[in-house]
Amino acid sequence: MPPAADDYHPDLRERWPFVLRLYTVPFLRWAKLRLAALQRELRQNELIQITLCAVLGGAVGMAIFVLRETVIVLHRISFALPANGFLSTGLGVSQIRILFVPVFGGLLIGIFRQLWKRRRKDTIDPIEANALFGGRMSFRDSVRLTFTTLVSNASGASLGMEAGYTQFGSGFYSLIGSALRLRRSDLRVFVTAGAGAAISAAFNAPLAGAFYGFELIQGGYTTRALAQVAVACVCAALVPQALNPREALFAVPAGTPLVPASYYLFALMGVIAAGIAILTMRTVTWTERVLRASRLPEWLRPAAGGLLVSVIALAYPQVLGSGHGAIQFHLDKELPWLLLAALLFAKLLASAVSIGSGFRGGLFSSSLFLGALFGAVFVQVASLLFPPLAAERAAFMLAGMGAVAAGIIGSPLTMVFLVLEGTGDFAVTIGVLLAVIIASTIVRLSFGYSFATWRFHIRGLTIRGAHDIGWVSELKMGRLMRSDPKIVTEDLPLRKLRELYPPGSTKKLYVIDRLGHYCGRIDILEAHSPDIDDAVPGLVAGDLAQDGRLYLLPGDDLRSALRRFEETQSESLPVLASAEDPRPVGYVTEAYALKRYTQELERVRANETGSDLYSLGQTPQP
């Protein structure tokens, strides 16, 4: 007689974990193998990477659209703006709210910084990621920075959202690329595509976005990265345009004739714009020093900065926000040049105070507004001497906008293409190109930094751009050293040393004391020198030891090791266990260090050019 159905229940309950493992373990193993295969395919198939960049570009475009619309709504709520009003135009802004909204926003930023201070770690931006970390970024930190940038901008800080946009875009691409275990060079391209896509979506300018990525985030143009970055920028721009169709970025009179003398004035504008760019960057540092000297708690400094911005905004409300809406306002309406000059100084000071006090944001849009104001002042003053120039007012404003922004941001072609895509006027773009080239060249030769690299310099990072130098830092002496140093004790008689190590057996001997600590090194030829034959019976190894303070540590990178070799004029240096435990554990020769540097440099160049340097000129096999 078969057992009752209930008799099976205890057995099934006991067997259920076994049955679950029986089916899930093979599935998980299969999924892991498929993921590994997908990762290999992505690393090897450029077409798949291009397609992925396009899809991710659309996602970034959607995110930027949401963030931009959120900022507009928050501005209208925070400052009681009229419907369809924009904060930076300064029209309809509540005077009462100007007094407390920036201060309250600064207080929030200070509290956030205090809460996150326990991490003791700076957020890695895309330039730093590509220069030092092979494109690796923390998406969580990127979202956090984007959020604080949103709060800063919503509270009226005189900054733009572009820093948050590019941080989010590059962090998102880095997250996906890291999950798929892309190669170092490919991950750097992904970070470039993410940042370029963000700028493209923010300004509806795919060319400007792509060259922003190449100039600032990649550190140079490469054909291997062109397709990925270009499709990311185009797809990112198409999504906001589909959701909310917009005209050109700036509405300016088209086809305005330029007299030949105007181009000489554009060149002069480039010289003055370089001075404005350097002054802006210097003012940020001066503001930080003043606030630090004030001994205010760090978490209160953004609120103090917000108070200063409020005071400035009471007289000049257009300093609030990024300034994007104010650019069109001044293109449409001509104000007295003295008022514009005062507004230019006020905007420069408000932007410097905002960043220097701890608000989060970027100077991209702010530098465009500064340049537009400079161009308006310049053309009005020049037209007092030559009245026909008044008809070219828009062209001079655009030239000033591109020149100042190129000097501050450090991306000349980005600004040229931004004006070209924003206006569609090729004649004006030529004038902008002239001003931009002069301004960016003067800043580079006289100051040596863009705003981003200047901030790295203040933090003590010795990087001048996004060129990949991180691989040098990853080559540590602990990996490069030979671990078989010839070691002798300091009390070893020289006669015994000569017997153990005849000429030609080795080049250097490393001397230790009774505790095993490093005392110095001995050149084997000097140990066998005939000049000391008479003194050999009374000498020990310690008597010949030299350069006891010349050594390397396992954590030293290749750059510092090569610098050490050059300073000491040594052919080899010992590697000690640590500064606290000075036991010799290996040694490195200068020749081997240079060889490894050359090999890694050639590998990086091969990744950039997409070819093996050793295979150049070889005939491909059928």
ABEGO torsion letter per residue (X at the ends): XBBBAAAAAAAAAAAAAAAAAAAAAAAAAAAAAAAAAAAAAAAABAAAAAAAAAAAAAAAAAAAAAAAAAAAAAAAAAAGBBBGBBAAAGBGBBAAAAAAAAAAAAAAAAAAAAAAAAAGBBBBBAAAAAAAAGGBBBAAAAAAAAAAAAAAAAAGBBBBAAAAAAAAAAAAAAAAAAAAGBBAAAAAAAAAAAAAAAAAAAAGBAAAAAAAAAAAAAGEBBAAAAAAAAAAAAAAAAAAAAABBBBBABBBBBGBBBBAAAAAAAAAAAAAAAAAAAAAAAAAAAAAAAAAAAGBBAAAAAAAAAAAAAAAAAABAAABEAGAAAAAAAAABBBBAAAAAAAAAAAAAAAAAAAAAGBBEBAAAAAAAAAAAAAAAAAAAAAAABAAAAAAAAAAAAAAAAAAAAAAAGBAAAAAAAAAAAAGBAAAAAAAAAAAAAAAAAAAAAAGBBAAAAAAAAAGBBBAEABBAAAAAABBAAAABBABBBBBBAABBAAAAAAABBBGABABBBBBBAAGBBAEBBBAAAAABAAAAAAAAABBAAAABBGAABBBBAABBAAAAAAAAAAAGBABBBBBABAABBBBAEBBBAAAAAAAAAAAAAAAAAAAAGBBAAABGBBBBX
